[in-house]
Amino acid sequence: MEGQLCANVDISVKKPPETSPLSFIALLKVHRELLVSRIRNTQCLIDNLIKNDYFSTEDAEIVVQFPTQPDKVRKILDLVQSKGEEVSEYFVYVLQKVTDAYYELQPWLDEIGYKPSENICSKPVVNTDPVSRYCQKLRHELGRDSKFFMLYAQKEEMLLEEIYSNSIMELVSFTNESLGQVGQLEALFDDAVGLINEDGETVYVYGDAGIGKSILLQKIQSLWARKELDIGAKFFFCFRCRMFSCFKEDEAICLKDLLFKYNCYPDQDPAEVFHHILQFPHTVLFTFDGFDEIYSSFDLSSVPEVCSPNEPIHPLALLVSLLRGKLLKGSKKILTARTGTEIQKNIIRKKVLLRGFSRNNLKEYTAMFFKDEQRRALVSNQLEANPNLCSLCSVPLFCWIIFKCFEHFHSSQWFDGHELPDSSVTLTDVFLLMIEVHLNRAVKTSLLKGNIRSQAEMFKSRKESLLALGKMAYKGMENSSFIFEQEEVSSANISEEDLQLGFLRTVKGYSGCDSQATYEFLHLTLQSFFTALFLVMEEKVGTKELLEFFSECSSMETAQPTCLRIPWLKKQLAGEDPFQNKEHFNFTNMFLCGLLSGPRQKLFRHLVSPAVIKRKRKTLITYLGESMKSRLKGYTRSRLKSYNQVQVQPNFVWMLRCLYETQSEKVGRMAARRMHANYIKLAYCNACSADCSAISFLLHHFRKRLALDLDNNNINDYGIKQLQPCFSKLAVIRLSVNQVTDHGVRILYEELSKYQIVSFLGLYNNQITDVGAKYVAKLIEECSSLEYVKIGANKITSEGGKCLAQAIQKSKTMFEIGMWGNQVGDEGAKAFAEALRNHPRLTNVSLAFNGITTEGGKSIAEAMQHNNSVRIFWLTKNELDDEAAMSFAEMLKVNKKLVHLWLIQNQITAKGVKCLSEALKENTTIQEICLNGNLISQEEAKAFENEERIICF
């Protein structure tokens, strides 16, 4: 029996081949000191030895009497060895099975090659290790906490699975160039895609307010709790960054307390659990939500370069050290913040931009929200008829508010046939509707008679409540504070009844305020709305207070806040909050413009003196005019052919939003007049589809033809639909990198073909397939004014390529076609070859990176022998070889009009280059043939040094 057990142990690395393998008793004797030094948990061993009747309770009591852990281990070893070979093997078996507790012994177990015997395998092992127990507890509590999502009504929750819907998550570079989309959430931690800094440890997720950052983290938490997120994380600690504002300046805690006290506390041996976390930081996942919402006067310059995990320090210093990797280096971290919050590059591993709902995402969410098919169809029809609402619904928060209001009205007994607004819906309209819904719910109604109060009557009946909530929101906004203690709630005269309206919710305090309830508004934008409501309703508010947050936003334009700049990189301006993003001020200003707009006067004449409203409205409009004037003076202007261009900055989008919220034709005309430009460059301004309503509102007041550059934003199909009123004036429209699909291209075709004035269409790097390419082809055919089309980096194959080529062949006006980065292949190349043959005007052509091989290349070269218009031809990153190069050489002997030929990164060798070089003897027109990145060595390139027009390196 003993020999059979010992045969399972491979210890050849320790003993010569001729030595008999050790018995388990001997094995424990030989490695006694190793086991004593590395076994930190004795309770799990004792529990299992007792469970299998290897130990008696007296044995356990003897072990527990020893004061130190090493002495306890020694006594267990003595007892185990005294009980024989089977007990000794079972002891080793427990070490192998309970890896969480005995992780330091796993290499030793591998070294001895331990394989349990059949008898021992039948013995149960129960994991009573505190680390394992803690992981189970953590999963249970996080699973419970993430199962429901607190909606924007205090008493209402929904299952996360019933409200979470996928949205567009885009991996981007440090310069915000797209690196692809996130399909599965595991991809956030997969270095194969989107990695931009291998030394960073933080996945930085950013997006506009309401775009879905918090619910994304809750979804990740839920998946982890259910063991459906396979990223190797045993521990998950989630923090809401705004809670760090609760800590006092002189407060100090250690890392262990930050993790356990404010997440989930171990039931057994916290020291051992914390030690395990320190030993294996790569098994820890942190989420930090809303980094831009931290408001603290804590002096970050006092943060030491290296923090001890055991020494108490200010919680913000712990946060900074975790993000820097100075504590728990190697742990996984997700940090969220609003767009415009700058994070130091050295901490970022990946950047993820949340873009909101795509058209398909919105359909999925609508189906999820409205289970009833008839009601779902009604909502879908109304959305399709109202592009303004569709655009607002691309932001998940605003979509939820709109859907919830719609659901409320349709479920009300007294409300029959209510429809969503059918024109110029502003965000202020949406939030006013939400407030009305909440107030409606709080009204007790008769079973036989419903509540028939108008919006104005409803607001008037709760005027004091709205003022109290607004006052507290305003006080918090002044300090960029988003957490309110009971004392602040009481001082604002907010009653228990007001709390029940559902605009505030209780939150767990992180500081000494645990004994009393702590509150926050249900969303940051709601606090902004109530702040604006207070500024309008409080009659004592003067000009300074009314424009206070405009001043805050103006001051930040010259010094963009950068988070985490202290203390290790950049100097901090005196008094500047390094964490702060001021988007909440922008929302407040926007809502203020909406609440003081003309259409809102009917409501507010019941709440505020008309004279006060008139004074505030006049003050605001005057300010907007002056602000527009001064802002435009600082923008870059250029004189282009036929155009005066103005290049605006990202904050100009907030100005446009404010102008749109006023719904004032006078304000719109004033703004258009002060632009002094007919080419508006809004590229890289973080404009979204909903902003297209504001853009249309402005452009509506221009009389002449316009050029509009919206490249590198988030316009998508809904935005294109909202631009419809502008297309009669747009001669240049640039929509590259904007998530535009075939649906959006169809709208462009239908609108632009009506007016026949568009000359430039930019659609580079969108989501356009062959279907969309066919619409562009039809536009080229039908619109003789169209000269430039940029449609590269889409999903166009040979089918779409052939349609475009055939349209270009028929067009007599096309000047430039950009097809870089599609997949038209040889079939598409042949079609373009036919289009090039004898084309009267086409001058610039790009078929780079299109999977074109020698066959397609030869067709193009042959056709170019019959072309006198093309001056620049890009064929970079294809699969052209020497045979194709020879064809181009023959072409150059005939074609004396081509000036630039780019054949970079193909498969041409020195043989092909020689043919091209020889052809240049008969061609003095061409200025360069670029051949960088081909199969030519530097030594081979020396043979062509005398021909300057051949560029190999």
N, C-alpha and C positions, 0 to 999 in steps of 0.2 A: 504493500500500500504506500509506504513511504517513498519507495523508488518511483512508483507511478506518479506521485505528486511532484517529486523533484524533477522528473523528466520534462515538466512543463516550463521549467525555468532555464532560460538561456543566459549563462553568465560567462560566456567564452571570452568576453572582453576583459574579464578580471582574472580568469584562471587559464592555465595552459590546457590544450586539448585533452591531455591524458588525465587531468584531475577530475575526480567525480564531482558533479554539481552539488552545491550546498543544499542542505535541507532548509526549510523555511525558518526553523529555530536558529540554525547557524547563520542564515542570511540576516536575521534581525540582530544577531550578536555582532557580526562583522560590520554592519552599517548603523550601529546603535547611535553613535554621536551625530551622524548625518540626520537620522530620524528625529533625534532630540532637538536639534537646532532648527529643523524645518517644519515640524508639526506645531501649528499654532492653535489648532482647535482640537481639544480633547473630548468635548462633550459629544460630538457626533460619533466618535469611536466608541465611547462608553454606551451611548444609546443603542447602537447596533449590536454590540457584544451582549448587552442585556437582552435585547429582543430575540436573539438566537440562542439564549440560555448558555452562552459561553462565560458570562459574568453573572455573579449574584449581586444583589443589592449591597451586600457587605463589601464585595470587591469595589463597587463604585464608591462607597463611603470611604474606604481606605484611600482611594486615589484622590478624592476631593479634599482630603485633609492636608495634602501637601500645598504649601503656600505659593510656589511658583509654577509656571507652565512647564519648564523643562523637567522639574522634579516629578510633575504629574505624568509626563510622557515616559520617564524612566520607570516609574512604578507600573504603568500600563504594560510596558515591554516586559518587565519582570513577570507579571501575572500571566500575560499571553504565552510567553515561552514556557512557563511552568505547566500550562494546561495542554501542551502538546502541539503536534505538527498541524492538525486541522485548524486549530484556533489561530496559530501563527499565520497560516495561509489566508484565513479569513481576514485577519488584520490587514494584510497587504491588499487583499481584494477591496476592502473599504477605501483604502487610499486611492486605488485606481478608479473606483466608481464615482466617488464624490470629488470630482475635479475642481469644483469651485473652492472647496475648503483646503485641498492639498495640492494646489497648482504648482507649488515649488518642488514637489516630489515627482511630478510627471516626467521630467527628463531622466530621473533615476529609474523609474519604472520602465521607461523605454530602453534604458541601458541594460537592465537585467533581463529584458525581453519577457517580462511576466505575462503568462497566459493562464487564466484560472482553470482549475480542474472542473470536471463535470459536476462533481459533488458540491463544490463551492459555488458554482454558477446557480445552483438551485436555491441558494440561501438568499433571502431578501436583504437589500440594503436601503435604508431610509435616510434621505438627506435631511438632517437636522442642522446643517451648517447655517450659521447666521447670514452669510453672504447669499446663499441660495434662498433662504427664507425672505431676506430683504428684497431680492429680485422679484420673487413671487408677489410680495406685498406691494411693491412699486407698480408692477403690471396691473394688479387688481385695482389699486387706487387711481392710477392714471386712466385705466380703462373705464372705470366708473365716472371719472371727471370728464372724459372726452365723449362719453356715449351720447350725451345731450348737448345741444348748442343753445345757449341763452339768446333768445330772440329779442327784438327791440320792443319788448313789452315785459315788464318785470315778472309777471306771473306765468309767462309762457315759455315753454321749452319744446324743442323738437328733436327727434332722433337725428344725430349727425348724418346717418346714412340716408335720411330722407330729405336733407337740405343741401348736402355737399355735392357740387357738380364740378367737373373738370373745367379748367379755363386755360388760356394760353400761357405757358411758362417757357420763356425763351432764355437760353444760355447766351451770355454776351461777353465780349472781351472788355478790357479796361477802357477801351475807346467806344464801348457800346455797340460794336459790330456783332451781328448775329453769328452764333456758333452752332445753331440748331435748336430744336425744341426738346423739352423734357417730356418723354412719353410716360415712363413709370417713375414713381417717386424715388425708387432706389438709384435712379440715374443721377440724383443730386450728389450721391457719394461715390459714383463710379468715375475714376480718374481717366477712363478711356474717352470720355466726352466732356468738353467744356472746361478742362483744367487750364487755368491761366497763371497760376503761381503755386508751384509744388511745395514751396516753403510755408505758404499760408495754411491755416487750419479751419477757416470760417467760410461757410457757404452764405454769401450775402444775397438775401432776397429782398428786392425793393419794388415799389410800385406806388401808385397814387392812393390817397385815402379811399377806403371802401373797396379796394380792388381784390381783397380776399387773402391778405397776408396772415391774419390771425386764424381764420378757419382752415387755411392750409396747414399751419402748425398743429392745429387740433386734429386734423386728419392724420398727420404723421404720427402724432401721439397715440391715436386710436389704433392705427395699424401696428405700431410697436407693441402696444398692450396686448393685442391679439396674436402676437408673434407672426405677423404677416408682412413685416418690414425686415428683410434679410440683409442687414448691413453690419452684423457683428457687434451690435450694441447690447450689453447686458443691463446697463443703467441708463435711465432717461431722467434728466432734470430740466424742468421748464420754468422759465421766469418771464414775467411781464415787466419790462424795463421801467415803466412809469412808477412801479412800486418802490424802486430804489429812491425815489424822491421823498419817501416817508422817513428815511433814516435821518437822524439828526447829525449835525456836523461832527460832534464829538463821539458819535457812536462807533463801536468797533466790535467785530465778530471774527471768528476764525472760519476757514473754508469749510470745516466739518459742520459747523452750525448753519452756514449758508445753505449747504446741500440738504441737510437733514431737517432742520427746524422749519425751513420754508418750502419743503416738498413733502417728504415722507420719512418718518423717524424709524430706525430699525428697532424691532422688538427685543433683539438679543445682540449683545456684544457690539455696540456701535464702533468701538475702537478697531475691532477686527474688520468690520465692513469698510471703514474708512481706509484702513491699511491696504485692503485689497484694491480699492479704487486708486490709491496712490501708486500701487504696484502695476496696475493695468489701466492706465488712462485711455488707451485706445478702445476700451470697451464702454466708454462713457459717451453719451450723446446729450448735448445741451441745446436748448432753444431759448433765444432771447428775443422777445417780441416787442417791437416798437422802440428801438434804440433812440430814435429822435425825440421821444416823449419824456426823456429824463430831464428833470429840472432840478438843479442842485447848486448851491453856492460853495460846495466843497472844493477846496483848492487842490486840483489835480497835480500841481507841481510838487506836492508833498509825497506823491506816490513813489516808493522806492523802486529801483530798477528791478530788483528781485524780491518777491514776497514769499514768506515762509507759509507753508500750508497749515502750520500749527499756531502761528502767532496771530492774535486779533489785530485787525486793521479795518479801516472804513470799508463798508460793502462795495462802494464804487471802485475802490482800489482793487478789490478782489475781482470785480467784473472786468476791469481793464487788464489785469494780469492774466485772467483766463483767456480773454480774446487775443492777447499778445502771445499766448503759449508759454508764459513764464510760470504758470501753474497748470498742472495736468496736461503737460505738453503731449500732443498726439491725440487728444480727445477730439471728437467730432462736434462741430458747432454750427448752428444755423442762426443767423442774425437777420432780423427784418427791420426795415425803416422805410419811411416815405421817400418818394423820388425827390432828389435834390439834396439829400443828406450825404455828405461826402465821408467816405470811410477810407482810412489809409490803406494803400495797396498792399503793404507788407503783411497784413493779417488776412487778406482775402485769398481764398483758394479758388472759388468760383463765384461768378455773378449771375444772378437769375432775375430777369425782369418779368413781372407779372403784367400781362396786357389785358386781362379781363376776358369776357366771353366772346368767342367767335360766333358766327351765325349759327353753326351747328351746336355749339355749347349752349346758346340761348334756347334753341329748340329742345335740347335735352333737359335743361332746367325748367322750362315751361311745362314739359310733360311730367317732370318730377313734382312740381309744385301743384299743378292742377290735375288731380287724378281723374276728375270727371271729364270725359271726352268732349262733351258739348261745350262746357265752359272753357276748356283748353282751346277749342277751335275758335270760340268767340274772342278770346284774348289774342290768339295768334293773328287773327284777321285784323284786329284793331292795331296791333303792332306793325303789321305789314303796311297798313294804311297811314301810319304815322312814323316816318323815319326819325323824327326828333325823339320820340319815346324809345324807339329801338336803340338809338345811340346812348341814351341814358341807361338803358337796360344792359349795355355792354359792361357796365360797372356793377359787379355783383351786389353790393350794398344797395345801390339805388334801384336795381332790378327788384330786390326783395321788398323794398318799401313800396314800389309801384304795384307789385303783385299782391302784397298784403292789403293795400288800400282797395284794390280792385276786388279782392276776395271779401273784404268787409262789406263793401257796398252791395255786392251781389247776394250776400247772406242776410242782409237786413230786410226785415218784413216790410218796412215802410218805404224801402227804396226800390223802385222798379225801373228797369231799362237804363241804369246809369252806364255811361260809357267813359272810357279814358278820354282826356282832353284831345282835341283833334287839330290843334294848331299851336305853334310856338310855346311849347312847354318848357319852362325854366326849372332849374333845380330848386329855386325858392318855391315854385308851385308844388313840387313833389313833397318838400318838407312841410309846407303848410297843410297839405292833404294828410300827411302822417300825423301831425299834431291834432288835426280835426278827428281823425280816427281814434286816437288815444282818448281824447276828451269825450267822444261819443260813447266809448266803451264804459266810461266811468259814470255815465248818466243812467239812473234807474228808470226803467220804462214800464208802463202798464202792459199786462199780457194782451190787452185788447187794443191799446192805442200806442203806437210807436212814437219815437222821438222825431219831431219834425222841425227841430231848430235849424236855422241856417248857419252857415259857417260864422258869419259875423256875430250872431246871437250866442253861439257856442263859445267863441273867444271872449265875448263880453262877460259871460257868466263866470268865466274862470280867469278874469283879468288879473286878479291879485296873485293867483297861483303862478300864472305865466310870468308876472313881474318878479316874483320871489325867485323862481328858477333862473330867470334871466340875470338877476342881480348876482347870484352866486356864480353863474357861468362867466359873467363879466369880470368879477373879482379874480377868478381863477385864470381867465385869459390874460389879464394884465401881468400875471406872474408866470405865465406858461405852466400853470399848475392844473393837473387833471384829476387829482385825488382830493377828496373833501372829507374832513373829519366831522364828527357829530356837532362839534362846536360851531363850525362854519355853516352847517346846514341850519342850525338853530338861529344863528345870528342873521341869516337871510330870511327868517320867518317862514321857512318851508315846513308845512305841517305834515302830520302822518298821512292825511288824506292826499296831500300833494305828492308824497312819495309813492302812493298807490296808483298814481296816474301812469307810471311805467316809464318815465323818462330817465330815472336814475336807477342804478342797481348797486347792491352792496358788494364790496370786495374785501378780500382778506388783507388785513394790514400787515406790513413788514416791519413795523417799528413798535413803539410803545403804545400804539393806539389799538391794540387787540381787544381791550376790554370794551370798547364802544364800536359801534358800526362805522365803517368807512365807506364812502360812496364815490361813484364816478358816473358821468353821463354814458349812455349806452354806446355811443360812438363819439369820436373826437369831432366829427362834423356836426353832431347834434349840439355839442357845447358851443361850437361856433355859431350855429343858428340861434340858440337862445341868447348868446351875447349880442348878436345883431338885433334880435327882437327887443332886448332891453334898451339898446341905444335908440330905437325908434319909439318905444312906449313910454320910457321915462322922460317926462317933460323937462326935467332939470338938466338934462344932458346938453352941454353947450358945444360950440364948434370944435374946441380942442378935443373933447372926449369923443365926439362923433367921428373925427378923422384920426383918432389915436392909432388905430391899427394900420391905416395907410402909411403913417409915418414909420411904424415898425418895419413894414415891408420895404419902404424906400431906403431905409438905413442898411438893410441887409443886402441890397443889390450891389453895393460897393465892396462888401466883405462877406462872401459866401461862407457860412459856417462849415467847419470841417470837424467831424467827430474824431475822437482818438488822436488828436494832434499833440497831446500832452502825455507824459513829459519827455518822450523819447525822440521826437522828430522836429516839429516846428514850434516856433514861439507863438504864444497866445496873446492876443490883444488884451489890454487891461480891461477887466470887467466883462469880457466876452464869455458866454457859456459855450464850451466846446461841444456839447452834446446837441445843441438846439437846432431844430429845423422849424421854420416859421410858416409852414403851409396853413396851420390853423388860423393865422391872422388873415391869410389870403381868402380862406373860406368865409371868415367873418365879414370881410369887406364885400365879398361877392353877395352874400345874403343881405347885407345892408342895402346894396344897390337894388336888389330884388324887392325887398320890403318897402323901399321908398319909391318904387316904380309907379307909374300912372295907374296901371290895372289894379294895384293894391290899395288905392285910396278909398275905394268903396268899403273895404274891410276896416281900415284903420280910422276912418272917421267916427266909428263907434267906440274906439279905444283911446284915441288921442285927440287933442284939440286940433282942428283943421289948420289954425295959424301956426302951431308948432310943427306940424307935418310939412307945411309949405316952406317954413324957414329951413328945416333940415334938408328938404329936397333941393332947395335952391343952393344951399351950402355944398351939398354933395355934387350936383351937376357942375357947379363952378369949379370945384376941385378937380373933377374928372377932366374938364377941358384944359385946365392949366397943367395937370399931370401929363396928359397926352402930349401936349406941346413940348414940355421940358424933356419928357422921355424920348421923343422922336429926335430931338436935337443931338442926342448922344449916340445914335445908331449909325453904323457904317452905310454910306451911300455910294453908289457906282453909276456911272453913265454908260449904258450899253446901247447897242444898235436898236433904235426905236423904243428904248425903255429907260426910265429912271428907276434904279433899283434901290430899295431900302432893306437892309438885313437886320431884322429885329432879334432881340434876345429872348430866352425862355420866359422871363417874367412878363413879357408883353402878352402872352397867352392869358395871364390872369387879368390884365387890363381888358382884353377882349371879352372875357367872361363877365366882367363887371359891366361893360358897355351893353352886352346882350341882356343881362338881367334887368337893366333899366327899361327895356322895351320902348325906348324913346327914339322916335325918328329924328328929332332935333339933335340928340346926342350922337346918333349914327352919322348924320350929315356932317356934324362938326368934326368927328374923328376922321372921316374920309377926306375932308378938306385939308386937314392938317398933316395927312400922310405925305403929301407932295411927291408921290411916286405912283407909278403904274406897274411896278414889278415888286411884289411883296414876297420876300424870302423868309419863310417860317420854318426852314429846315432845322432839325435837331432842337426843337422847342418843347418836346414832350406833349405835343397836342394829341388829343384823343378824338374819337369819332364825335363825341358830344360837342366838342369845340367847333365843329364844322357849322353848327347853327350860328355860333358867334361870328365865325368867319364870313358866312353868307350874309349875316346882318350888316357887317361892315361893308363888304364888297357890293352889296345891293345899292349903296349910295355913290358908287363910282359911275361915271357916265361913259368913259372910254373903254377900249379893250384893255385887258389886263393880263399880266403873267403872275402865276401863283406857284410858289415852290414850297411843297409840304413834304419833301423828302425826309426820311428817317424820323417818322413819328409813329402814331398808332391810329391811323385814320380808318382803316378797314372798310368793308362794304357799306356799313351804316353811315360812315362819314361821307362817302361818295354820294350816297343818296341825299344827304343833307346839303350837299353842294349844288344840287340841281338848279336852284335859282340863279347860280353864278355862271353856269355853262354858256349862257348867251353872250357873256363878256370875256370868257377866258380863251386867249389865243395860245398861251403856254400853261401847261399843267404838269407839274412834277409830283408823282406819288410813289417814288421808289422807296422800298423798305417800309411797307405800311400794312402788311397782312391782307392785301387785296386778293380776292379770289375771282373765279370766273364770273360769279354773280355781280361783283362790282364792275368788272370789265363790260359786262352786258349793259349795265346802266350807263357807263361812259359812252359806249357805242350808240345807244338809243338817244342820248342827249346831244352829244357832240355832232352826230350826223345831221341833227336838225338845223344847226346854226352855221355849219360849214366855215368856221373861222379858226379852228385850232390848227396850229402849225407845229407844236412840240408836245409830244406825249411821253412822259417818263414813267415807266412801270417796272423798273429794275428791281430784282430781288423781292418778289412777292410770292403768292401761292397760285400762280396762273398755270393752267394746264392747256392741252390742245384745244379744249372747248373755248377758253378765253382767247387763245391765239386766233381762232377763227373769227371772233368778233373784232379783234384788232385788224385782221386782214380785210374784213368788210369795210371797216372805217377807212383804211388806206385806199381801197377801191373807190369808195363813194365820196370821200372828202378830198378835194383837189388842193386844199390849203395845207394839208398835213405834209410836213417836210422831214421831221425828225421823230423817230420812234426808238425808245430805249426799253427793251423788254428782256434783257439778259437775266441770268440767275433765277429762272423760274423752272417750271416742270414741263417744258415743251419738247416733244419728241419729233420724229420725222414727219408725222401726220400734220401737226401744227406748223412745223417748219415749211412744209410744202405749200400750205395755204398762204402763209405770209409771203413766201417767194413768188407765188403766182400773182398775188395782189401787187407786189412791188413791180413785177414785170409789166402790169397793166398801167401802173401809175407813171405819170410823166413829171411829177414834181418831187418825189422822194429824194432827199439829199443824204440822209444818214439812217442806217439801221444797225442797232446794237443788239446782238444775240448772244453775248458772252455767257457761258455757263449753263446752256441748255443741253439737250441731247438729240440734236437733229440728225446726227450720224451721216453716213454716205448718201442715203436717199434724200435727206434734206439738203445736203451739199449740192447734189446734182440739180435739184430744183432751183437753188440759189444761183447755180451756174447759168441756168437758162435765163434767170431774171437779169443777170449781169450782162449777158450777151446783147450788145448794141443798146444798152440802157442809156437814155439821153442825159440823165442828171445825177444819178446815184454817185456820191463822192466818197463817203466814209462807210466802210463795211467791217463789222466785227462778227466773225464766226468762231472766235476763240473758245477753247474748252467745250467742244461739242461732239467729241467722240468721232471725229472725221479721220478716216484712214487714207491710205494711198489712193484708193479708187475715187473717193470723193475729191481729194486734192487734185488729182489729174483732171477731173471734170472742170473744176474751178479754173485751173491754169489754162486749159484749152479755151474756155469761154472768155477769159480775160484777154486773150489775143484779139477779141472782137469788141473790146470795151475801151472807150476813150474818156470816160467820166470819172472813174474811181481814182482817188489820189492816195487814200490810206486804206490798207487792208490788214486786219488783225486775224491771224490764224494760230495764235499762241495756244499751247497746251492741248494739242491734238495728237494724232498718231501718224504724222507724215514722215516718210522715210526718204532714202536717196532717190528712189524712183519718182516720188512726187517732186523732190527738189529739181530733178532733171526737167520735169515738165514745166516747172516755174522758170527754169533757166531758158527754156525755149520760148516761153511767153515773153520774157524780158527782152528778147531779141526783136520782138514785134511791137509790144506795147511800150510806147515812149511817153505815156502820161502818168503812170503810177509813180508816186514819190516815196512812199514808205511801205515796206513789206515786213511784217512781224511774223517770224516763224519760231519764236522762242519756245523752249521746252517741247520739242518734238523728238523724232528719232533719227535725225540726219547726222551722218558721219562726215569725215573729211572728204570723202568721195563726192557727196552731194554738194558740199560747200565749194569744192573746186569747180563744179559745173556752173554754179551761180556766179562765182568769181569770173569765170571765163565769159559768161553772158554780159557782164558789166562792161566789157570792152566795146560792146556794140550798143550800150545804153548809157547816155550821159545825163538822163533826166532823173532817174531814181537816186534818192539821197542816202537811203540806208536800207540794209537788209539785216534785221536783228535775229541772231541765231543763238543767243545765250541759252544755256541749259540743254543743249543737244549733246550728242555722243561724240564730242570733240575734245581732245585733251589740249592742255595749254601748249604742249610741244607741237602738236599738229596745227594749232592756230597760228603759230609763227609763220607758216608758209603764206598766210594771207595778210600779214602786217602791212604790206605796201598798198593794199586796197582798203582805204579808210572806210569805205561804205559797207564793208563786211564787218559786222560786230559780233564777235564770238564770246567775249567776256566783258 
